[in-house]
């Protein structure tokens, strides 16, 4: 085994060790798992992945913190559960990573009103929802009740109301994106809730032209996180707006389709339709 391959295996061992400890392992602990001194481990890690191990651990804690807030956990409890030891640390992390105050994310849409509508597309049922700020969800599925349940889980405390006739044009435009690869995409206002990193990935996804694909690794490099294919895949999986944010255009490096939260058959159908019309 050559040196590069051995280093890759040892760094992977450190990441697996961190994951086994819910990313609350110290940098020194990761270095020990890799079998390197802490200083040498940090230099190798940055060279291979484009960020420091401390930044990787912090990013993982922010993602966990955000998810717990979305589930309605109080800010203080979510901070402790995510490994932030003080209020100053959690508010700094929120400023750097969430793009909004923790209290807003934890409210689960409390005090907000959103309207939604359902339609049938060639890929099954589609639910489109919007707040006063813009589109906040485009969900695909087979059962209306499941789609409404997913919307409720994203905005558990919001007032969710069936949209009126003035929403029909928005709904029709989304269905056209699914059914027709040559459909024009209106310049919608978006209100997509996610961490700053997720927002960065989602913006990059919207820049991928129809008929083109990127691998998770290529997209990671575009957003400034070389070696961060796994983090990019997680951000794609958290995408709340199918087709509007075209995460189906990101595929595996081995030529496979990779994952798709709304089903691999839907991903295949979208890509094939776009390739035919490119």
VEXVOLO-819604 format. One record per residue: x, y, z of N, C-alpha, C in turn; residue in three letters. Coordinates in pm, whole numbers, plus 50000, padded with zeros to 5 digits. Layout:
<banus>
X|Y|Z|X|Y|Z|X|Y|Z|ala
...
</banus>
This chain:
<banus>
50085|49880|50000|50000|50000|50000|50089|50125|50000|unk
50061|50219|49908|50145|50338|49903|50106|50436|50014|unk
50188|50540|50029|50169|50635|50139|50035|50706|50130|unk
49997|50751|50012|49872|50826|49995|49752|50741|50035|unk
49751|50614|49993|49640|50527|50027|49635|50500|50177|unk
49751|50483|50238|49755|50459|50382|49703|50582|50459|unk
49742|50700|50414|49694|50823|50479|49542|50836|50465|unk
49492|50803|50347|49348|50811|50324|49272|50719|50419|unk
49322|50598|50438|49257|50503|50528|49262|50551|50673|unk
49376|50607|50712|49389|50653|50850|49301|50775|50877|unk
49289|50865|50780|49200|50980|50796|49054|50934|50800|unk
49020|50836|50718|48884|50781|50720|48854|50719|50855|unk
48953|50654|50914|48934|50596|51046|48904|50704|51150|unk
48971|50819|51137|48946|50929|51230|48805|50984|51216|unk
48758|50997|51092|48622|51049|51069|48518|50951|51122|unk
48540|50822|51099|48448|50722|51151|48445|50725|51303|unk
48561|50746|51366|48566|50756|51511|48487|50876|51560|unk
48499|50990|51490|48424|51109|51526|48273|51085|51512|unk
48234|51019|51402|48092|50990|51380|48038|50898|51488|unk
48119|50802|51531|48075|50709|51637|48051|50781|51768|unk
48113|50897|51786|48095|50978|51907|48005|51098|51880|unk
47918|51087|51777|47828|51197|51741|47902|51327|51716|unk
48023|51317|51665|48108|51431|51631|48139|51519|51753|unk
48138|51457|51869|48181|51527|51990|48321|51485|52032|unk
48389|51411|51947|48528|51373|51972|48617|51495|51951|unk
48722|51509|52030|48815|51620|52014|48906|51595|51894|unk
48974|51702|51851|49072|51687|51743|49183|51592|51787|unk
49222|51602|51915|49325|51511|51967|49277|51366|51961|unk
49149|51345|51990|49093|51210|51982|49091|51158|51841|unk
49059|51245|51745|49062|51204|51605|49204|51169|51562|unk
49301|51252|51605|49441|51226|51571|49486|51091|51626|unk
49444|51062|51748|49480|50934|51809|49420|50818|51731|unk
49294|50833|51686|49230|50727|51608|49302|50704|51476|unk
49359|50811|51421|49431|50800|51294|49573|50750|51312|unk
49623|50759|51435|49760|50714|51461|49866|50817|51430|unk
49826|50947|51435|49920|51055|51407|49929|51148|51527|unk
50037|51228|51530|50042|51337|51627|49935|51439|51587|unk
49890|51519|51682|49781|51612|51653|49819|51712|51544|unk
49941|51766|51551|49982|51864|51451|49990|51805|51311|unk
50049|51686|51301|50062|51621|51170|49925|51583|51117|unk
49836|51535|51205|49701|51499|51164|49627|51620|51107|unk
49638|51735|51171|49567|51853|51123|49617|51896|50986|unk
49748|51889|50964|49803|51926|50834|49756|51831|50725|unk
49756|51699|50753|49710|51601|50655|49562|51616|50626|unk
49485|51639|50730|49340|51652|50715|49306|51770|50624|unk
49367|51884|50648|49340|52002|50566|49385|51979|50421|unk
49498|51913|50403|49548|51888|50269|49452|51798|50191|unk
49393|51698|50257|49306|51603|50189|49164|51657|50171|unk
49113|51731|50270|48971|51767|50269|48944|51916|50250|unk
49046|52000|50255|49026|52141|50230|48971|52220|50347|unk
48959|52159|50463|48917|52227|50586|48984|52157|50703|unk
48985|52226|50816|49050|52167|50933|48956|52068|51000|unk
49009|51975|51080|48920|51884|51153|48828|51959|51249|unk
48877|52069|51306|48793|52148|51396|48674|52207|51321|unk
48698|52254|51198|48588|52309|51117|48488|52200|51082|unk
48537|52080|51051|48449|51969|51019|48360|51934|51139|unk
48420|51927|51258|48344|51896|51379|48241|52005|51407|unk
48280|52130|51388|48188|52241|51413|48071|52237|51315|unk
48101|52211|51188|47995|52202|51088|47895|52093|51125|unk
47944|51978|51171|47856|51867|51208|47769|51903|51327|unk
47826|51977|51423|47747|52020|51539|47639|52120|51498|unk
47674|52211|51407|47575|52309|51361|47460|52239|51290|unk
47492|52139|51206|47386|52065|51137|47295|51995|51236|unk
47353|51934|51339|47273|51865|51440|47189|51965|51520|unk
47248|52079|51554|47180|52185|51627|47058|52233|51547|unk
47078|52258|51417|46969|52305|51332|46856|52202|51326|unk
46890|52074|51311|46788|51971|51302|46708|51962|51431|unk
46774|51973|51545|46703|51966|51672|46611|52086|51691|unk
46655|52204|51646|46570|52322|51654|46446|52305|51565|unk
46465|52249|51445|46350|52228|51356|46248|52134|51417|unk
46295|52041|51501|46205|51946|51565|46136|52007|51688|unk
46166|52134|51715|46098|52203|51824|46169|52198|51958|unk
46293|52148|51962|46366|52142|52088|46403|52284|52133|unk
46390|52316|52260|46430|52449|52308|46577|52478|52276|unk
46607|52606|52255|46741|52645|52211|46848|52597|52309|unk
46824|52617|52439|46924|52581|52539|46950|52431|52538|unk
46844|52352|52532|46860|52206|52530|46929|52161|52402|unk
46891|52220|52288|46953|52183|52161|47102|52216|52162|unk
47138|52327|52226|47279|52365|52234|47359|52261|52311|unk
47305|52215|52423|47374|52114|52504|47383|51983|52428|unk
47271|51941|52366|47268|51815|52293|47364|51815|52173|unk
47392|51933|52120|47477|51943|52001|47625|51964|52035|unk
47656|51972|52164|47796|51983|52204|47847|52124|52218|unk
47757|52226|52219|47800|52363|52243|47794|52389|52394|unk
47906|52425|52451|47915|52432|52596|47872|52562|52659|unk
47846|52667|52580|47810|52794|52639|47718|52870|52545|unk
47644|52967|52601|47551|53046|52519|47626|53129|52417|unk
47746|53178|52454|47822|53259|52359|47866|53175|52239|unk
47904|53048|52266|47947|52960|52156|47830|52927|52064|unk
47714|52902|52122|47601|52864|52037|47552|52983|51955|unk
47555|53104|52011|47509|53219|51934|47609|53256|51825|unk
47738|53235|51851|47838|53256|51746|47818|53154|51635|unk
47793|53029|51673|47769|52925|51573|47645|52956|51491|unk
47541|53006|51559|47418|53039|51488|47442|53149|51386|unk
47517|53249|51426|47547|53360|51336|47625|53312|51215|unk
47720|53220|51238|47806|53173|51129|47741|53064|51045|unk
47656|52982|51108|47611|52863|51039|47464|52853|51006|unk
47377|52921|51081|47234|52905|51058|47176|53011|50967|unk
47236|53130|50969|47182|53237|50887|47058|53300|50946|unk
47025|53266|51069|46909|53323|51137|46926|53299|51287|unk
46847|53368|51365|46853|53347|51509|46803|53207|51543|unk
46866|53139|51642|46819|53006|51681|46672|53005|51720|unk
46627|53114|51784|46487|53118|51829|46390|53111|51712|unk
46428|53172|51598|46340|53167|51481|46330|53025|51427|unk
46443|52955|51420|46442|52819|51368|46365|52727|51461|unk
46375|52752|51593|46309|52665|51689|46158|52688|51696|unk
46112|52801|51642|45967|52830|51652|45884|52738|51564|unk
45949|52672|51466|45875|52580|51380|45765|52645|51300|unk
45786|52774|51267|45685|52847|51190|45579|52913|51275|unk
45595|52913|51407|45495|52977|51494|45479|53123|51456|unk
45352|53165|51443|45324|53303|51404|45327|53326|51255|unk
45359|53223|51178|45364|53237|51032|45242|53170|50969|unk
45207|53219|50854|45098|53158|50777|45155|53117|50642|unk
45124|52995|50603|45164|52950|50469|45046|52886|50399|unk
45048|52897|50269|44942|52840|50186|45002|52729|50098|unk
44922|52627|50075|44973|52516|49995|44863|52462|49906|unk
44908|52391|49801|44814|52327|49709|44878|52199|49657|unk
44794|52107|49615|44840|51978|49562|44793|51960|49419|unk
44872|51886|49342|44838|51857|49204|44895|51721|49167|unk
44855|51674|49050|44908|51549|48997|45008|51580|48887|unk
45122|51513|48892|45225|51527|48789|45256|51389|48732|unk
45346|51386|48636|45387|51257|48580|45467|51174|48680|unk
45512|51236|48787|45588|51164|48890|45507|51142|49017|unk
45376|51157|49006|45290|51136|49123|45235|51268|49173|unk
45200|51270|49301|45143|51389|49360|45254|51488|49398|unk
45222|51615|49388|45318|51720|49424|45247|51821|49514|unk
45315|51861|49619|45265|51965|49709|45357|52086|49697|unk
45296|52203|49678|45371|52328|49669|45320|52419|49779|unk
45412|52477|49855|45374|52564|49966|45456|52693|49962|unk
45396|52800|50012|45465|52929|50013|45425|53009|50136|unk
45519|53084|50188|45493|53183|50291|45476|53319|50222|unk
45463|53423|50299|45454|53556|50240|45585|53595|50172|unk
45695|53529|50211|45826|53563|50155|45853|53491|50023|unk
45790|53375|50001|45816|53301|49879|45794|53152|49896|unk
45826|53075|49792|45811|52930|49797|45895|52872|49911|unk
45834|52786|49991|45908|52727|50103|45916|52575|50094|unk
45838|52513|50006|45844|52367|49994|45784|52323|49861|unk
45850|52224|49799|45795|52151|49685|45826|52005|49714|unk
45722|51928|49743|45738|51791|49790|45673|51694|49691|unk
45737|51581|49669|45686|51478|49578|45649|51353|49656|unk
45547|51283|49608|45508|51160|49676|45391|51094|49607|unk
45332|50998|49677|45220|50923|49623|45089|50953|49695|unk
45098|50987|49823|44979|51007|49904|44972|51151|49955|unk
44857|51213|49938|44840|51350|49985|44863|51361|50135|unk
44813|51263|50209|44827|51270|50354|44974|51269|50397|unk
45056|51192|50326|45198|51187|50359|45266|51320|50328|unk
45228|51382|50216|45286|51511|50179|45244|51619|50279|unk
45118|51618|50317|45073|51715|50416|45139|51691|50551|unk
45165|51565|50582|45236|51533|50707|45379|51583|50705|unk
45446|51572|50589|45583|51622|50578|45586|51773|50591|unk
45489|51840|50530|45483|51986|50544|45462|52024|50690|unk
45375|51951|50759|45349|51979|50901|45473|51957|50986|unk
45554|51857|50950|45675|51832|51027|45779|51942|51006|unk
45775|52006|50889|45867|52116|50862|45821|52246|50927|unk
45693|52265|50934|45636|52387|50991|45529|52348|51093|unk
45569|52283|51202|45470|52226|51295|45381|52328|51363|unk
45429|52452|51377|45352|52551|51451|45295|52661|51361|unk
45317|52649|51232|45265|52750|51139|45117|52724|51112|unk
45049|52828|51071|44912|52814|51023|44919|52773|50877|unk
44875|52650|50848|44887|52594|50712|44747|52592|50649|unk
44731|52668|50542|44599|52686|50482|44600|52646|50335|unk
44491|52585|50287|44481|52557|50143|44487|52688|50065|unk
44563|52688|49957|44579|52809|49876|44454|52837|49795|unk
44435|52962|49761|44323|53003|49679|44355|52996|49531|unk
44263|53046|49451|44276|53040|49305|44396|53118|49255|unk
44439|53221|49331|44551|53302|49285|44684|53227|49293|unk
44684|53109|49356|44805|53027|49368|44818|52929|49252|unk
44713|52918|49170|44710|52816|49066|44825|52832|48966|unk
44860|52956|48932|44968|52978|48835|45102|52926|48889|unk
45126|52943|49018|45248|52892|49080|45249|52740|49075|unk
45137|52680|49112|45126|52534|49112|45147|52479|48971|unk
45084|52542|48872|45097|52495|48734|45242|52506|48685|unk
45313|52611|48727|45452|52629|48685|45542|52520|48741|unk
45517|52481|48866|45598|52375|48927|45570|52242|48858|unk
45443|52213|48832|45408|52088|48764|45471|52086|48624|unk
45474|52200|48557|45535|52206|48424|45684|52173|48431|unk
45752|52217|48537|45895|52185|48553|45915|52033|48564|unk
45820|51967|48627|45830|51821|48643|45795|51749|48513|unk
45690|51794|48450|45637|51721|48334|45706|51755|48203|unk
45760|51878|48193|45819|51922|48066|45958|51977|48093|unk
46058|51911|48039|46196|51953|48062|46229|52085|47995|unk
46144|52129|47901|46170|52255|47832|46088|52370|47889|unk
46019|52348|48001|45935|52452|48059|46022|52565|48115|unk
45975|52687|48098|46045|52801|48154|46024|52806|48305|unk
46130|52844|48377|46119|52855|48522|46101|53001|48560|unk
45989|53035|48620|45969|53175|48661|46072|53217|48766|unk
46088|53346|48782|46182|53400|48882|46110|53407|49017|unk
46091|53291|49078|46019|53286|49204|46100|53348|49318|unk
46031|53408|49413|46091|53439|49542|46091|53310|49623|unk
46201|53284|49693|46214|53161|49770|46229|53192|49918|unk
46173|53106|50001|46188|53117|50146|46226|52979|50198|unk
46345|52935|50163|46390|52800|50198|46472|52806|50326|unk
46435|52726|50424|46499|52730|50555|46612|52628|50561|unk
46732|52674|50591|46847|52584|50603|46966|52659|50658|unk
47070|52586|50691|47193|52648|50738|47260|52724|50623|unk
47357|52808|50657|47426|52883|50552|47494|52789|50453|unk
47549|52677|50503|47612|52582|50412|47508|52520|50319|unk
47393|52480|50375|47288|52424|50290|47242|52525|50186|unk
47226|52650|50227|47185|52754|50132|47288|52770|50020|unk
47415|52759|50056|47522|52771|49956|47514|52656|49856|unk
47490|52535|49906|47476|52419|49818|47353|52434|49730|unk
47242|52476|49787|47118|52489|49711|47133|52594|49600|unk
47203|52704|49630|47227|52805|49527|47311|52748|49413|unk
47412|52667|49448|47496|52604|49345|47415|52505|49262|unk
47322|52434|49324|47238|52341|49251|47153|52414|49146|unk
47104|52531|49182|47018|52606|49090|47097|52659|48970|unk
47229|52656|48979|47313|52703|48869|47351|52591|48772|unk
47315|52466|48803|47347|52354|48713|47247|52356|48597|unk
47293|52367|48473|47199|52374|48360|47123|52242|48341|unk
47007|52252|48283|46931|52132|48246|47012|52049|48148|unk
47004|51918|48165|47078|51828|48079|47220|51803|48123|unk
47263|51873|48229|47397|51855|48283|47389|51796|48424|unk
47493|51728|48465|47502|51677|48601|47641|51707|48657|unk
47649|51707|48788|47776|51714|48860|47782|51598|48956|unk
47901|51556|48991|47914|51458|49100|47911|51534|49233|unk
47888|51459|49340|47887|51522|49472|48023|51586|49502|unk
48130|51521|49457|48263|51575|49479|48286|51704|49401|unk
48239|51708|49276|48254|51829|49195|48176|51945|49257|unk
48056|51916|49306|47977|52022|49369|48043|52069|49498|unk
48103|51975|49571|48173|52012|49695|48287|52109|49664|unk
48360|52084|49558|48468|52176|49521|48413|52311|49480|unk
48299|52313|49414|48240|52441|49371|48201|52528|49490|unk
48156|52465|49598|48114|52543|49715|48227|52562|49815|unk
48349|52530|49773|48465|52556|49858|48492|52455|49965|unk
48447|52329|49943|48469|52224|50042|48526|52100|49973|unk
48649|52107|49922|48708|51989|49857|48708|51870|49953|unk
48670|51755|49902|48663|51637|49988|48535|51630|50069|unk
48445|51726|50049|48322|51731|50129|48202|51673|50060|unk
48220|51566|49981|48108|51507|49907|47997|51462|50001|unk
48035|51406|50116|47933|51358|50208|47849|51473|50264|unk
47914|51584|50298|47840|51700|50350|47748|51758|50244|unk
47794|51759|50118|47711|51808|50008|47591|51715|49987|unk
47613|51584|49995|47503|51489|49980|47398|51511|50088|unk
47442|51540|50210|47348|51566|50318|47268|51693|50291|unk
47334|51796|50238|47264|51920|50205|47162|51896|50094|unk
47199|51811|49996|47102|51775|49890|46983|51703|49950|unk
47009|51613|50045|46901|51539|50108|46809|51626|50191|unk
46861|51742|50237|46779|51833|50317|46703|51933|50231|unk
46722|51928|50100|46657|52022|50009|46504|52014|50024|unk
46438|52126|50053|46292|52123|50071|46213|52150|49945|unk
46281|52174|49832|46208|52217|49713|46252|52138|49590|unk
46189|52023|49570|46219|51939|49454|46202|52019|49325|unk
46286|51991|49227|46292|52049|49092|46321|52199|49091|unk
46266|52275|49183|46300|52417|49192|46446|52431|49232|unk
46489|52350|49327|46631|52334|49359|46668|52195|49309|unk
46730|52184|49191|46740|52055|49121|46851|51965|49175|unk
46830|51914|49295|46930|51823|49352|46937|51691|49276|unk
46839|51665|49189|46845|51543|49107|46959|51548|49006|unk
47019|51667|48985|47128|51680|48888|47265|51649|48947|unk
47269|51596|49069|47396|51557|49130|47398|51405|49141|unk
47505|51345|49093|47513|51199|49083|47642|51148|49148|unk
47651|51018|49160|47768|50956|49223|47888|50957|49129|unk
48007|50955|49188|48130|50959|49109|48151|50832|49027|unk
48089|50721|49069|48108|50594|48998|48013|50577|48880|unk
47939|50680|48849|47846|50674|48737|47704|50638|48778|unk
47685|50600|48905|47551|50570|48954|47473|50698|48981|unk
47345|50681|49006|47260|50797|49028|47280|50860|49165|unk
47332|50783|49261|47339|50834|49397|47201|50827|49462|unk
47178|50907|49563|47050|50905|49633|46955|51013|49584|unk
46831|51004|49628|46730|51106|49600|46618|51087|49701|unk
46592|51189|49776|46499|51173|49888|46356|51144|49843|unk
46325|51173|49716|46190|51144|49666|46187|51020|49579|unk
46290|50938|49586|46290|50810|49516|46377|50810|49392|unk
46456|50705|49377|46553|50698|49268|46484|50691|49132|unk
46365|50632|49124|46293|50626|48997|46253|50766|48949|unk
46215|50850|49043|46182|50988|49006|46307|51062|48957|unk
46419|51039|49024|46544|51103|48983|46581|51059|48841|unk
46571|50930|48815|46604|50879|48682|46513|50940|48576|unk
46385|50948|48605|46290|51002|48508|46318|51149|48479|unk
46349|51227|48582|46380|51369|48561|46505|51386|48476|unk
46610|51310|48505|46735|51322|48431|46718|51280|48285|unk
46646|51171|48264|46626|51124|48126|46547|51226|48045|unk
46447|51285|48107|46366|51384|48037|46449|51507|48001|unk
46534|51549|48095|46617|51667|48070|46723|51639|47964|unk
46779|51518|47964|46880|51485|47862|46817|51484|47722|unk
46697|51432|47711|46631|51427|47580|46605|51567|47525|unk
46582|51663|47614|46545|51797|47570|46660|51896|47578|unk
46780|51847|47614|46896|51938|47627|46935|51996|47491|unk
</banus>
